[in-house]
Amino acid sequence: MAEGKLKIAVVGVGHLGKEHARVYSQLPNVELVGVVDIDEEQGRAVAKRLGTNFYSSVEELDGKASAVSVVVPTRAHYDVASYFLKRGIPVMLEKPMAGDLKEAMALDELSVKGGTILQVGYIERFNPVFRAVEEYPMVPRFIECHRLSNFNFRAKDIGVVLDLMVHDIDIILHLAKSPVKKVEAVGTRIISDKEDVANARIIFENGCVANVTASRVSFRPMRKIRLFSENVYISLDYEGQEAIIYKKSPKLTLDSLNLEGLDAKSLIDLKDYDFGDLLEVKHIKMENEQEPLKMELESFVDCVLNNSRPTVSGNEGLRALKVATEILRKIEENQRVIAGV
């Protein structure tokens, strides 16, 4: 082992966990000391490919790892993450934080009381195009999100709210910076025994409103967010790694538009209207940027080495889960109404 490297292990090396292990194996300030998986064949294959050790249980990691990534099914998040937090070992925990609020609250409490770092894996916070837009000052009044994907048969223990929508919930809470006042939601099962499509409306105390749609039974993937404020409109495409920012110029007033000079036909398509210098338009296109997962795990490593606050703390992970849980409650409530129960 090179001196000064952080010894990290990955617990759970399925579809996403093996990517955690791959990234750690490439970081210059990390030594990947091992991987753990209940599937011995899968675990050994990943360990061999990355030149590290395979362990069949978390107990075998005692004394070997200084930090861990926990990438197991949601139902096992509490048991695995709490094992390490109780021992003062920093945890990078994939989203959602836990299977229910009670478990998530317990994990956050273990982290806070023990002074042990707990970072929750909301990867869109590290998406290069989101980070570029985040630097643009705005107070959103309306937020619209669409997150659509194909059904992948992997996250079978959770529905689309905890599988996909929770990413947008975290982003919305991060941007709105206000307590939630009210939640409305609908959803339905299509392929699985849990909701596969969902729509939620989140109303905040400061007047901001977010409309969120998620589907895991779509033919064409989509990950987009639109932000509207008094002076700025931002359209962001996570998938395409680009964003367009429209900012109202101080010159833009109703008088400056001279709408009386437009006929009815022109009003149908405002893109034909020459706004000139009345709008400032900025196009952001990210090229050859680092992958978000690498940025996320580098951030976790930096937090552990410098004992600093993670970008997405346990408290923020808990906050997102609280809203997701309320959305699920509203979906179930509406399903009972439809069924006449």
Phi, psi and omega per residue, in radians:
M1 nan 2.303 3.070
A2 -1.228 2.460 -3.101
E3 -1.082 2.380 3.051
G4 1.523 -0.021 3.131
K5 -1.400 2.525 3.101
L6 -1.446 2.201 -3.127
K7 -1.501 1.989 -3.069
I8 -2.158 2.512 3.030
A9 -2.164 2.713 3.098
V10 -2.025 2.183 3.115
V11 -1.793 1.968 -3.072
G12 1.681 1.803 -3.091
V13 -2.116 0.888 3.019
G14 -1.414 -2.500 -3.054
H15 -0.946 -0.865 -3.110
L16 -1.599 -0.629 -3.108
G17 -1.053 -0.648 3.130
K18 -1.155 -0.458 3.077
E19 -1.293 -0.642 3.018
H20 -0.995 -0.841 -3.114
A21 -1.085 -0.740 3.124
R22 -1.027 -0.836 -3.104
V23 -1.115 -0.804 3.131
Y24 -1.023 -0.674 -3.114
S25 -1.138 -0.307 -3.110
Q26 -1.721 -0.201 -3.092
L27 -1.392 2.273 -3.056
P28 -1.178 -0.395 -3.110
N29 -1.807 0.336 -3.118
V30 -2.245 2.456 2.927
E31 -1.983 2.016 3.082
L32 -1.342 1.801 -3.016
V33 -1.509 -0.216 3.119
G34 2.951 2.901 3.037
V35 -2.237 2.610 -3.140
V36 -2.169 2.357 3.059
D37 -2.772 2.528 3.116
I38 -1.299 -0.342 3.054
D39 -1.556 1.714 -3.038
E40 -1.062 -0.712 -3.119
E41 -1.084 -0.799 3.123
Q42 -1.137 -0.809 -3.115
G43 -1.068 -0.785 -3.136
R44 -1.166 -0.627 3.137
A45 -1.122 -0.759 3.127
V46 -1.158 -0.774 -3.139
A47 -1.055 -0.756 -3.138
K48 -1.130 -0.753 -3.108
R49 -1.100 -0.591 -3.072
L50 -1.762 0.027 3.092
G51 1.184 0.714 3.135
T52 -2.269 -2.994 -3.072
N53 -1.702 2.629 3.043
F54 -1.868 2.388 3.054
Y55 -2.266 2.528 -3.089
S56 -1.642 -0.144 3.138
S57 -2.594 2.733 3.135
V58 -1.164 -0.501 -3.135
E59 -1.069 -0.531 -3.137
E60 -1.206 -0.238 3.134
L61 -1.488 -0.159 -3.092
D62 -0.920 2.183 3.118
G63 1.408 -0.019 -3.083
K64 -1.864 -0.564 -3.065
A65 -2.000 2.442 3.089
S66 -1.705 -0.192 3.091
A67 -2.820 2.752 -3.107
V68 -2.451 2.675 2.886
S69 -1.817 2.281 3.112
V70 -1.901 1.938 -3.057
V71 -2.270 0.971 -3.123
V72 -1.833 2.970 3.064
P73 -0.971 2.612 -3.052
T74 -0.923 -0.677 -3.090
R75 -1.087 -0.346 -3.123
A76 -1.799 0.027 -3.087
H77 -0.980 -0.840 -3.071
Y78 -1.108 -0.879 -3.074
D79 -1.020 -0.781 -3.082
V80 -1.311 -0.860 -3.097
A81 -1.121 -0.695 -3.126
S82 -1.154 -0.556 3.117
Y83 -0.997 -0.760 -3.106
F84 -1.409 -0.714 -3.140
L85 -1.062 -0.654 3.111
K86 -1.125 -0.375 -3.141
R87 -1.776 0.162 3.091
G88 1.291 0.393 -3.126
I89 -1.740 2.116 -3.136
P90 -0.998 2.485 -3.060
V91 -2.201 2.267 2.915
M92 -1.745 1.913 -3.000
L93 -1.933 2.126 3.123
E94 -1.129 2.708 3.134
K95 -1.360 2.813 -0.260
P96 -1.181 2.824 -2.990
M97 -1.008 -0.676 -3.137
A98 -2.812 3.068 -3.131
G99 -1.307 -0.412 3.088
D100 -2.642 2.974 -3.063
L101 -1.134 -0.649 -3.121
K102 -1.043 -0.793 3.135
E103 -1.175 -0.709 3.135
A104 -1.116 -0.730 3.116
M105 -1.099 -0.677 3.136
A106 -1.155 -0.694 3.110
L107 -1.144 -0.756 3.122
D108 -1.090 -0.698 3.133
E109 -1.139 -0.731 3.095
L110 -1.050 -0.733 3.139
S111 -1.125 -0.826 -3.080
V112 -1.196 -0.864 -3.089
K113 -1.151 -0.621 -3.123
G114 -1.534 -0.118 -3.091
G115 1.099 0.576 -3.088
T116 -1.884 2.322 -3.084
I117 -1.140 2.278 3.017
L118 -2.269 1.981 3.094
Q119 -1.948 2.330 -3.124
V120 -1.780 2.415 -2.962
G121 -1.418 1.221 3.004
Y122 -1.685 1.594 -2.913
I123 -1.202 -0.432 -3.126
E124 -1.122 -0.386 3.072
R125 -1.081 -0.388 -3.093
F126 -1.850 0.094 3.098
N127 -1.154 2.174 -3.050
P128 -0.936 -0.702 -3.103
V129 -1.243 -0.594 3.073
F130 -1.164 -0.716 3.132
R131 -1.104 -0.627 3.111
A132 -1.167 -0.735 3.140
V133 -1.234 -0.612 -3.106
E134 -1.028 -0.483 -3.139
E135 -1.316 -0.204 -3.133
Y136 -1.487 2.078 -3.059
P137 -1.187 2.205 3.048
M138 -2.852 2.675 3.036
V139 -2.023 1.746 -3.048
P140 -1.136 2.414 3.055
R141 -1.835 -0.496 3.093
F142 -2.468 2.367 -3.125
I143 -2.245 2.319 3.118
E144 -2.209 2.211 -3.094
C145 -2.193 2.450 3.005
H146 -2.301 2.149 3.115
R147 -2.318 1.833 -3.050
L148 -2.150 2.467 3.108
S149 -2.644 2.970 3.033
N150 -1.350 2.782 3.060
F151 -1.347 2.187 -3.027
N152 -1.911 -0.058 3.085
F153 1.115 0.236 -3.139
R154 -1.627 -1.000 -3.065
A155 -1.447 1.182 -3.057
K156 -1.418 -0.232 -3.111
D157 -1.556 -0.070 3.116
I158 -2.400 2.792 3.104
G159 -1.600 -3.009 -3.046
V160 -1.172 -0.443 -3.140
V161 -1.140 -0.838 3.141
L162 -1.447 -0.361 -3.131
D163 -1.422 -0.834 -3.042
L164 -2.098 -0.898 -3.025
M165 -1.029 -0.516 -3.087
V166 -1.057 -0.471 3.051
H167 -1.052 -0.822 -3.121
D168 -1.246 -0.574 3.074
I169 -1.040 -0.787 3.119
D170 -1.064 -0.801 3.141
I171 -1.089 -0.767 -3.122
I172 -1.082 -0.798 3.126
L173 -1.099 -0.670 3.132
H174 -1.121 -0.659 -3.089
L175 -1.473 -0.674 -3.061
A176 -1.224 -0.610 3.102
K177 0.878 0.874 -3.128
S178 -2.714 2.614 3.069
P179 -1.113 2.594 3.106
V180 -1.364 2.309 -3.138
K181 -1.673 -0.735 -3.044
K182 -2.714 2.569 3.096
V183 -2.266 2.328 3.017
E184 -2.183 2.490 -3.092
A185 -2.770 2.632 3.010
V186 -2.393 2.739 3.121
G187 -2.932 2.908 -3.140
T188 -2.661 2.691 3.050
R189 -1.552 2.483 3.099
I190 -2.254 -0.859 -3.136
I191 -1.949 -0.819 -3.064
S192 -1.623 -3.093 3.105
D193 -1.601 0.159 3.052
K194 -2.190 2.970 -3.077
E195 -1.075 2.290 3.122
D196 -1.852 -0.327 3.085
V197 -2.336 2.398 -3.141
A198 -2.622 2.596 3.026
N199 -2.351 2.356 -3.126
A200 -2.329 2.591 3.047
R201 -2.117 2.061 -3.089
I202 -1.947 2.126 -3.115
I203 -1.919 2.268 -3.070
F204 -1.815 2.776 -3.131
E205 -1.053 -0.551 -3.103
N206 -1.467 0.092 3.105
G207 1.691 -0.205 3.102
C208 -1.148 2.455 3.117
V209 -2.211 2.330 3.117
A210 -2.098 2.316 3.064
N211 -1.988 2.110 -2.985
V212 -2.184 2.225 3.093
T213 -2.131 2.338 3.104
A214 -2.398 2.435 3.102
S215 -2.537 2.432 3.042
R216 -2.046 0.397 3.082
V217 -2.259 0.636 -3.126
S218 -1.732 2.664 3.131
F219 -1.406 -0.570 -3.082
R220 -2.074 2.102 -3.136
P221 -1.120 2.574 3.080
M222 -2.677 2.356 3.050
R223 -2.425 1.600 -3.070
K224 -2.291 2.650 3.043
I225 -2.443 2.435 3.081
R226 -2.138 2.321 -3.090
L227 -2.103 2.240 -3.139
F228 -2.090 2.265 3.037
S229 -2.334 -3.067 -3.072
E230 -1.085 -0.648 -3.050
N231 -2.121 -0.099 -3.037
V232 -2.361 2.456 2.986
Y233 -2.203 2.249 -3.134
I234 -2.177 2.254 3.037
S235 -2.008 2.101 -3.025
L236 -2.162 2.300 3.111
D237 -2.010 1.799 -3.139
Y238 -1.066 -0.737 -3.069
E239 -1.146 -0.798 -3.109
G240 -1.453 -0.083 3.131
Q241 0.966 0.805 3.098
E242 -2.573 2.784 3.124
A243 -2.595 2.635 3.034
I244 -2.138 2.259 -3.113
I245 -2.030 2.131 3.076
Y246 -1.905 2.132 3.137
K247 -2.111 2.301 -3.139
K248 -1.238 2.224 3.080
S249 -1.337 2.635 3.071
P250 -0.991 -0.375 -3.130
K251 -1.371 -0.231 -3.048
L252 -1.429 1.876 3.050
T253 -2.378 2.933 3.104
L254 -1.051 -0.611 3.126
D255 -1.152 -0.693 -3.098
S256 -1.204 -0.396 -3.137
L257 -1.260 -0.457 -3.122
N258 0.884 0.907 -3.077
L259 -1.104 -0.385 3.139
E260 -1.134 -0.392 -3.135
G261 -1.443 -0.042 -3.132
L262 -1.712 2.429 3.047
D263 -1.565 3.021 -3.061
A264 -1.045 -0.651 -3.127
K265 -1.119 -0.695 -3.135
S266 -1.168 -0.599 -3.104
L267 -1.187 -0.359 -3.122
I268 -1.131 -0.626 -3.088
D269 -2.247 1.658 -3.066
L270 -1.195 -0.248 -3.141
K271 -1.189 -0.321 3.093
D272 -1.414 -0.173 -3.127
Y273 -1.450 2.342 -3.120
D274 -1.464 1.751 3.140
F275 -1.377 -0.253 3.088
G276 0.941 -2.186 -3.117
D277 -1.663 0.352 3.140
L278 -1.432 -0.359 3.097
L279 -2.196 2.405 3.022
E280 -1.727 2.099 -3.093
V281 -2.011 2.230 3.124
K282 -2.197 2.220 3.119
H283 -1.861 2.172 3.125
I284 -1.931 2.162 3.080
K285 -2.276 1.998 -3.114
M286 -1.444 2.314 -3.139
E287 -2.207 2.297 3.046
N288 0.932 0.702 3.117
E289 -1.460 2.836 3.063
Q290 -1.112 2.635 3.087
E291 -1.220 2.467 -3.110
P292 -0.969 -0.664 -3.128
L293 -1.087 -0.712 3.117
K294 -1.110 -0.744 3.119
M295 -1.106 -0.678 -3.141
E296 -1.134 -0.813 -3.106
L297 -1.275 -0.571 3.027
E298 -1.085 -0.683 3.120
S299 -1.116 -0.736 3.111
F300 -1.083 -0.813 3.129
V301 -1.036 -0.768 3.128
D302 -1.072 -0.720 3.110
C303 -1.063 -0.746 -3.123
V304 -1.181 -0.804 -3.099
L305 -1.158 -0.550 -3.085
N306 -1.900 0.061 -3.127
N307 0.880 0.870 -3.119
S308 -1.931 2.918 -3.099
R309 -1.271 2.325 3.127
P310 -1.243 2.730 3.118
T311 -1.049 -0.724 3.072
V312 -2.113 1.741 -3.071
S313 -1.384 3.014 3.064
G314 -1.048 -0.655 3.128
N315 -1.111 -0.677 3.113
E316 -1.246 -0.619 3.061
G317 -1.117 -0.692 3.100
L318 -1.135 -0.738 -3.131
R319 -1.048 -0.769 3.120
A320 -1.138 -0.682 -3.136
L321 -1.177 -0.598 3.100
K322 -1.064 -0.796 3.127
V323 -1.168 -0.736 3.115
A324 -1.062 -0.694 3.129
T325 -1.134 -0.688 3.098
E326 -1.168 -0.646 3.073
I327 -1.090 -0.774 3.111
L328 -1.098 -0.662 3.114
R329 -1.118 -0.735 3.135
K330 -1.173 -0.670 3.100
I331 -1.078 -0.812 3.134
E332 -1.110 -0.697 3.130
E333 -1.079 -0.773 3.131
N334 -1.201 -0.585 3.096
Q335 -1.157 -0.628 3.097
R336 -1.172 -0.654 3.121
V337 -1.130 -0.778 3.136
I338 -1.098 -0.679 -3.126
A339 -1.356 -0.161 -3.135
G340 1.310 0.443 -3.131
V341 -1.487 nan nan
